Amino acid sequence: MPSFPHSIKKDVPEYNAQQVRKLLLYAKEHESHIYIFLLLALYTGLRKGELLALTWDDVDYDKKLLRVNKSRTGSRKDVTMQITTPKTASSNRKIPLNDTVLEALKEEKQRQEDYAKLLGNGYDKSHNFIVRTVLGKPYVNLSAINRVVNRLTENACLPHCTIHGFRHSVASILDDNGVPIQDISVLLGHESVQTTERIYINRRKTAKETTTAP
């Protein structure tokens, strides 16, 4: 028998829909270079390694799809330039994109091209990753992008939430809006619906107990 009770980890801080909108609006208004990272993270629920591995040829503008077929690997602090296959077979997936995300991707592509022209040799053109530093370099250090995200959320006057917490936020918001657990599981790239249920059914029970407590 699987050790079901032990597979449920402690609660992960997450944002509700209002907090997600506030963070994205703040990042866009302040022209943050990680706006596209935040938008993709809070729209798709991708894992950090999957987000950092996305390349421009993963975007299908005609079919309005994002192909998730690789991941960047590394320790907790460092991510190597090595590209690996996704975590599981089900992690290899296609995610539908709405017009808002597609337009943001087009704007980010143009922004990167403008910076490349402006900075010349000072801008890194050696790769095709979507998520880049201000100088066009890929994030090879997880602590670096964590610091940028933490600083942005703090400046936006939002409580601390990890990038993994963004993934939980996406699932919780979808769950709150009545999206079937099966669809959430596919979006997150979980190996089975049971994996999703272990996390979110437990969350529902906790919420129900809190709501009904005297």
GUNUBA-762626 format. One record per residue (C-alpha): residue in three letters; x, z, y. Coordinates in nm, 2 decimals. Layout:
! GUNUBA-762626
residuo: Ala; X: X; Z: Z; Y: Y
...
//
This chain:
! GUNUBA-762626
residuo: Met; X: 0.00; Z: 0.00; Y: 0.00
residuo: Pro; X: 0.13; Z: -0.08; Y: 0.35
residuo: Ser; X: 0.22; Z: 0.22; Y: 0.56
residuo: Phe; X: -0.06; Z: 0.15; Y: 0.81
residuo: Pro; X: -0.05; Z: 0.47; Y: 1.01
residuo: His; X: 0.33; Z: 0.44; Y: 1.06
residuo: Ser; X: 0.31; Z: 0.08; Y: 1.17
residuo: Ile; X: 0.13; Z: 0.17; Y: 1.49
residuo: Lys; X: 0.38; Z: 0.23; Y: 1.76
residuo: Lys; X: 0.34; Z: 0.45; Y: 2.06
residuo: Asp; X: 0.13; Z: 0.32; Y: 2.34
residuo: Val; X: 0.30; Z: 0.05; Y: 2.55
residuo: Pro; X: 0.23; Z: 0.05; Y: 2.93
residuo: Glu; X: 0.03; Z: -0.25; Y: 3.02
residuo: Tyr; X: -0.15; Z: -0.40; Y: 3.32
residuo: Asn; X: -0.52; Z: -0.47; Y: 3.36
residuo: Ala; X: -0.65; Z: -0.80; Y: 3.50
residuo: Gln; X: -0.65; Z: -0.67; Y: 3.86
residuo: Gln; X: -0.29; Z: -0.56; Y: 3.83
residuo: Val; X: -0.18; Z: -0.89; Y: 3.68
residuo: Arg; X: -0.34; Z: -1.08; Y: 3.98
residuo: Lys; X: -0.17; Z: -0.84; Y: 4.22
residuo: Leu; X: 0.17; Z: -0.89; Y: 4.07
residuo: Leu; X: 0.14; Z: -1.27; Y: 4.05
residuo: Leu; X: 0.01; Z: -1.29; Y: 4.41
residuo: Tyr; X: 0.30; Z: -1.08; Y: 4.53
residuo: Ala; X: 0.56; Z: -1.28; Y: 4.34
residuo: Lys; X: 0.42; Z: -1.61; Y: 4.48
residuo: Glu; X: 0.38; Z: -1.49; Y: 4.84
residuo: His; X: 0.74; Z: -1.37; Y: 4.83
residuo: Glu; X: 0.86; Z: -1.69; Y: 4.67
residuo: Ser; X: 1.03; Z: -1.50; Y: 4.38
residuo: His; X: 1.24; Z: -1.73; Y: 4.16
residuo: Ile; X: 1.09; Z: -1.55; Y: 3.85
residuo: Tyr; X: 0.73; Z: -1.63; Y: 3.95
residuo: Ile; X: 0.71; Z: -1.90; Y: 3.68
residuo: Phe; X: 0.85; Z: -1.65; Y: 3.43
residuo: Leu; X: 0.58; Z: -1.39; Y: 3.52
residuo: Leu; X: 0.31; Z: -1.65; Y: 3.52
residuo: Leu; X: 0.40; Z: -1.78; Y: 3.18
residuo: Ala; X: 0.45; Z: -1.43; Y: 3.04
residuo: Leu; X: 0.11; Z: -1.31; Y: 3.17
residuo: Tyr; X: -0.08; Z: -1.62; Y: 3.08
residuo: Thr; X: 0.07; Z: -1.70; Y: 2.73
residuo: Gly; X: 0.18; Z: -1.36; Y: 2.60
residuo: Leu; X: 0.50; Z: -1.51; Y: 2.48
residuo: Arg; X: 0.79; Z: -1.29; Y: 2.35
residuo: Lys; X: 1.08; Z: -1.25; Y: 2.58
residuo: Gly; X: 1.31; Z: -1.46; Y: 2.37
residuo: Glu; X: 1.05; Z: -1.74; Y: 2.35
residuo: Leu; X: 1.01; Z: -1.74; Y: 2.73
residuo: Leu; X: 1.38; Z: -1.76; Y: 2.79
residuo: Ala; X: 1.41; Z: -2.04; Y: 2.53
residuo: Leu; X: 1.15; Z: -2.27; Y: 2.69
residuo: Thr; X: 1.28; Z: -2.60; Y: 2.81
residuo: Trp; X: 1.12; Z: -2.86; Y: 3.03
residuo: Asp; X: 1.06; Z: -3.09; Y: 2.74
residuo: Asp; X: 0.84; Z: -2.82; Y: 2.58
residuo: Val; X: 0.57; Z: -2.90; Y: 2.85
residuo: Asp; X: 0.33; Z: -3.17; Y: 2.76
residuo: Tyr; X: 0.15; Z: -3.25; Y: 3.09
residuo: Asp; X: -0.07; Z: -3.52; Y: 2.95
residuo: Lys; X: -0.21; Z: -3.30; Y: 2.67
residuo: Lys; X: -0.19; Z: -2.98; Y: 2.88
residuo: Leu; X: 0.01; Z: -2.80; Y: 2.61
residuo: Leu; X: 0.32; Z: -2.58; Y: 2.59
residuo: Arg; X: 0.52; Z: -2.61; Y: 2.27
residuo: Val; X: 0.67; Z: -2.29; Y: 2.14
residuo: Asn; X: 0.93; Z: -2.38; Y: 1.87
residuo: Lys; X: 1.24; Z: -2.18; Y: 1.94
residuo: Ser; X: 1.37; Z: -1.85; Y: 2.07
residuo: Arg; X: 1.69; Z: -1.71; Y: 2.23
residuo: Thr; X: 1.85; Z: -1.44; Y: 2.03
residuo: Gly; X: 2.07; Z: -1.14; Y: 2.10
residuo: Ser; X: 2.09; Z: -0.77; Y: 2.12
residuo: Arg; X: 1.87; Z: -0.55; Y: 2.35
residuo: Lys; X: 2.11; Z: -0.61; Y: 2.64
residuo: Asp; X: 2.24; Z: -0.95; Y: 2.57
residuo: Val; X: 2.09; Z: -1.29; Y: 2.48
residuo: Thr; X: 2.33; Z: -1.55; Y: 2.35
residuo: Met; X: 2.29; Z: -1.92; Y: 2.43
residuo: Gln; X: 2.22; Z: -1.97; Y: 2.06
residuo: Ile; X: 1.88; Z: -2.11; Y: 2.00
residuo: Thr; X: 1.70; Z: -2.00; Y: 1.68
residuo: Thr; X: 1.37; Z: -2.08; Y: 1.51
residuo: Pro; X: 1.07; Z: -1.86; Y: 1.61
residuo: Lys; X: 1.03; Z: -1.51; Y: 1.47
residuo: Thr; X: 0.78; Z: -1.63; Y: 1.20
residuo: Ala; X: 0.63; Z: -1.96; Y: 1.09
residuo: Ser; X: 0.31; Z: -1.88; Y: 1.28
residuo: Ser; X: 0.52; Z: -1.83; Y: 1.59
residuo: Asn; X: 0.58; Z: -2.21; Y: 1.60
residuo: Arg; X: 0.27; Z: -2.30; Y: 1.79
residuo: Lys; X: 0.11; Z: -2.50; Y: 2.08
residuo: Ile; X: -0.05; Z: -2.31; Y: 2.37
residuo: Pro; X: -0.31; Z: -2.48; Y: 2.59
residuo: Leu; X: -0.23; Z: -2.47; Y: 2.96
residuo: Asn; X: -0.48; Z: -2.47; Y: 3.25
residuo: Asp; X: -0.44; Z: -2.67; Y: 3.57
residuo: Thr; X: -0.31; Z: -2.36; Y: 3.76
residuo: Val; X: -0.02; Z: -2.31; Y: 3.52
residuo: Leu; X: 0.06; Z: -2.68; Y: 3.50
residuo: Glu; X: 0.07; Z: -2.71; Y: 3.88
residuo: Ala; X: 0.30; Z: -2.41; Y: 3.90
residuo: Leu; X: 0.53; Z: -2.57; Y: 3.64
residuo: Lys; X: 0.54; Z: -2.89; Y: 3.85
residuo: Glu; X: 0.62; Z: -2.70; Y: 4.16
residuo: Glu; X: 0.90; Z: -2.50; Y: 3.98
residuo: Lys; X: 1.05; Z: -2.82; Y: 3.85
residuo: Gln; X: 1.06; Z: -2.96; Y: 4.20
residuo: Arg; X: 1.20; Z: -2.64; Y: 4.34
residuo: Gln; X: 1.48; Z: -2.65; Y: 4.09
residuo: Glu; X: 1.56; Z: -3.02; Y: 4.17
residuo: Asp; X: 1.56; Z: -2.94; Y: 4.54
residuo: Tyr; X: 1.80; Z: -2.64; Y: 4.49
residuo: Ala; X: 2.03; Z: -2.86; Y: 4.28
residuo: Lys; X: 2.05; Z: -3.11; Y: 4.56
residuo: Leu; X: 2.10; Z: -2.85; Y: 4.82
residuo: Leu; X: 2.37; Z: -2.65; Y: 4.64
residuo: Gly; X: 2.54; Z: -2.93; Y: 4.46
residuo: Asn; X: 2.81; Z: -2.80; Y: 4.23
residuo: Gly; X: 2.70; Z: -2.45; Y: 4.31
residuo: Tyr; X: 2.38; Z: -2.50; Y: 4.10
residuo: Asp; X: 2.40; Z: -2.50; Y: 3.72
residuo: Lys; X: 2.27; Z: -2.83; Y: 3.58
residuo: Ser; X: 2.42; Z: -2.78; Y: 3.23
residuo: His; X: 2.09; Z: -2.69; Y: 3.06
residuo: Asn; X: 1.72; Z: -2.76; Y: 3.06
residuo: Phe; X: 1.57; Z: -2.41; Y: 3.05
residuo: Ile; X: 1.26; Z: -2.35; Y: 3.26
residuo: Val; X: 1.35; Z: -1.98; Y: 3.34
residuo: Arg; X: 1.67; Z: -1.97; Y: 3.56
residuo: Thr; X: 1.85; Z: -1.75; Y: 3.80
residuo: Val; X: 1.85; Z: -1.84; Y: 4.17
residuo: Leu; X: 2.17; Z: -2.04; Y: 4.10
residuo: Gly; X: 2.01; Z: -2.23; Y: 3.81
residuo: Lys; X: 2.20; Z: -2.03; Y: 3.54
residuo: Pro; X: 2.01; Z: -1.93; Y: 3.22
residuo: Tyr; X: 1.95; Z: -1.56; Y: 3.18
residuo: Val; X: 2.20; Z: -1.45; Y: 2.91
residuo: Asn; X: 2.16; Z: -1.08; Y: 2.98
residuo: Leu; X: 1.83; Z: -0.91; Y: 2.92
residuo: Ser; X: 1.91; Z: -0.62; Y: 3.15
residuo: Ala; X: 1.94; Z: -0.87; Y: 3.44
residuo: Ile; X: 1.59; Z: -1.01; Y: 3.42
residuo: Asn; X: 1.46; Z: -0.67; Y: 3.34
residuo: Arg; X: 1.60; Z: -0.54; Y: 3.67
residuo: Val; X: 1.45; Z: -0.83; Y: 3.86
residuo: Val; X: 1.11; Z: -0.77; Y: 3.70
residuo: Asn; X: 1.13; Z: -0.39; Y: 3.76
residuo: Arg; X: 1.23; Z: -0.44; Y: 4.12
residuo: Leu; X: 0.94; Z: -0.68; Y: 4.18
residuo: Thr; X: 0.68; Z: -0.46; Y: 4.02
residuo: Glu; X: 0.81; Z: -0.16; Y: 4.22
residuo: Asn; X: 0.79; Z: -0.36; Y: 4.55
residuo: Ala; X: 0.44; Z: -0.47; Y: 4.46
residuo: Cys; X: 0.35; Z: -0.10; Y: 4.43
residuo: Leu; X: 0.26; Z: -0.13; Y: 4.07
residuo: Pro; X: 0.34; Z: 0.11; Y: 3.78
residuo: His; X: 0.63; Z: 0.03; Y: 3.55
residuo: Cys; X: 0.55; Z: -0.22; Y: 3.28
residuo: Thr; X: 0.80; Z: -0.38; Y: 3.05
residuo: Ile; X: 0.81; Z: -0.75; Y: 2.97
residuo: His; X: 0.69; Z: -0.66; Y: 2.62
residuo: Gly; X: 0.41; Z: -0.47; Y: 2.80
residuo: Phe; X: 0.31; Z: -0.80; Y: 2.96
residuo: Arg; X: 0.25; Z: -0.93; Y: 2.61
residuo: His; X: 0.02; Z: -0.64; Y: 2.54
residuo: Ser; X: -0.15; Z: -0.69; Y: 2.87
residuo: Val; X: -0.25; Z: -1.05; Y: 2.78
residuo: Ala; X: -0.39; Z: -0.94; Y: 2.44
residuo: Ser; X: -0.58; Z: -0.65; Y: 2.59
residuo: Ile; X: -0.73; Z: -0.86; Y: 2.87
residuo: Leu; X: -0.84; Z: -1.12; Y: 2.62
residuo: Asp; X: -0.98; Z: -0.85; Y: 2.39
residuo: Asp; X: -1.17; Z: -0.69; Y: 2.68
residuo: Asn; X: -1.33; Z: -1.03; Y: 2.76
residuo: Gly; X: -1.46; Z: -1.08; Y: 2.41
residuo: Val; X: -1.20; Z: -1.33; Y: 2.28
residuo: Pro; X: -1.20; Z: -1.32; Y: 1.90
residuo: Ile; X: -0.91; Z: -1.13; Y: 1.75
residuo: Gln; X: -0.83; Z: -1.44; Y: 1.54
residuo: Asp; X: -0.77; Z: -1.64; Y: 1.85
residuo: Ile; X: -0.56; Z: -1.37; Y: 2.01
residuo: Ser; X: -0.35; Z: -1.35; Y: 1.69
residuo: Val; X: -0.28; Z: -1.73; Y: 1.71
residuo: Leu; X: -0.19; Z: -1.71; Y: 2.08
residuo: Leu; X: 0.06; Z: -1.43; Y: 2.02
residuo: Gly; X: 0.21; Z: -1.61; Y: 1.71
residuo: His; X: 0.14; Z: -1.31; Y: 1.48
residuo: Glu; X: 0.20; Z: -1.37; Y: 1.11
residuo: Ser; X: -0.15; Z: -1.25; Y: 1.03
residuo: Val; X: -0.46; Z: -1.12; Y: 1.20
residuo: Gln; X: -0.39; Z: -0.78; Y: 1.04
residuo: Thr; X: -0.08; Z: -0.75; Y: 1.26
residuo: Thr; X: -0.29; Z: -0.80; Y: 1.57
residuo: Glu; X: -0.56; Z: -0.56; Y: 1.44
residuo: Arg; X: -0.30; Z: -0.29; Y: 1.37
residuo: Ile; X: -0.22; Z: -0.29; Y: 1.74
residuo: Tyr; X: -0.55; Z: -0.36; Y: 1.91
residuo: Ile; X: -0.81; Z: -0.20; Y: 1.68
residuo: Asn; X: -0.61; Z: 0.12; Y: 1.72
residuo: Arg; X: -0.63; Z: 0.07; Y: 2.10
residuo: Arg; X: -1.00; Z: 0.02; Y: 2.09
residuo: Lys; X: -1.05; Z: 0.34; Y: 1.89
residuo: Thr; X: -0.84; Z: 0.53; Y: 2.14
residuo: Ala; X: -1.03; Z: 0.39; Y: 2.43
residuo: Lys; X: -1.36; Z: 0.48; Y: 2.26
residuo: Glu; X: -1.25; Z: 0.83; Y: 2.19
residuo: Thr; X: -1.14; Z: 0.87; Y: 2.55
residuo: Thr; X: -1.47; Z: 0.73; Y: 2.68
residuo: Thr; X: -1.69; Z: 0.95; Y: 2.46
residuo: Ala; X: -1.49; Z: 1.27; Y: 2.50
residuo: Pro; X: -1.68; Z: 1.54; Y: 2.68
//
